[in-house]
Amino acid sequence: EKDEPGEEVRVTYRELLELTCRLGKTLKRQGVKRGDRVTIYMPPCPLAVASMLACARTGAVHAVVFAGFSAESLADRIRD
């Protein structure tokens, strides 16, 4: 669901799987491997969900942060 009431995006399991696999391959091409740490900085959306699943499929540890933080708070969360 988006921030506005009544706005939503529907994604099938197949679409989510395809997006997850594409993102997983992209992570691997960027050198992300099992045990690496990845921070996902994006609003709640299907792409964010696929990003989390792609990290899990590659074995990378992921953390999710959202835009409501100050630059200092965001840096602290990423370091943690």
N, C-alpha and C positions, 0 to 999 in steps of 0.2 A: 504494500500500500504506500502511496505517496503521502506527502504532507497535507495535501488538500483532500477534504472528505469527498468520497465518491470517485477519486482517481486511483486506479490500480492497474497493475501490469500483470497479465497472466502468462505464465511460462509453463510449458509442458515438461515432463521429466526428460524427454528426448532432447528438447532444446537446452535444458539445463546441463545435461550430460555432455552435449556437443560443445557448449560454451566452456564448461569445466575442462574438458580435454584440450581444447585450443589454448586456454590459459595455462594449463599445466605444461604444454609443449613450449609455450612462450617463456615460462619461468625456467625451464630446463635450458633453453637456448641462451638465457641470460646468466646461466651458471648457477642457478639455485639448485641445491641438492639436499638430501636427507640431513636433518639436523640444523640446517640454516635457519636464520630468523628473518621473518618477513613482517613488515607493518603494512596494514591495509588502511588507507586513508581515503575514504569515499563515503557518500551518503548511503543509507540503506536502500538497496536496489538489487535486482537480479544479478547484476555484474558483481556486486560485493559478495553475494552468496556464492556465486561460481568461483570467485577468487579465494574464498575461504576453503571451499572444497578442493580446488586445485592445489592449494598448499598442503592440504591433508593427503592428497593423492601422491604428491612428490615427497612427503615426509618432512616438509619444512614446518617449523613451528611458526604460527602466525598470531599477531595481535591486531585488534581492530580499534582504530581511533576515529573520532568524528570531528567535524569542523568547529564545534562549539567551544574549543579550548583556546587559550592564549598561546602565543608562540612558545613561551617558556614551558607552560604546562604540557604542550604537545611534545616538545623536545624531551621532557622528563619521562613521559609515558613511552616514547619510542626507545629511550635508553633503558628503561626498566624491562 
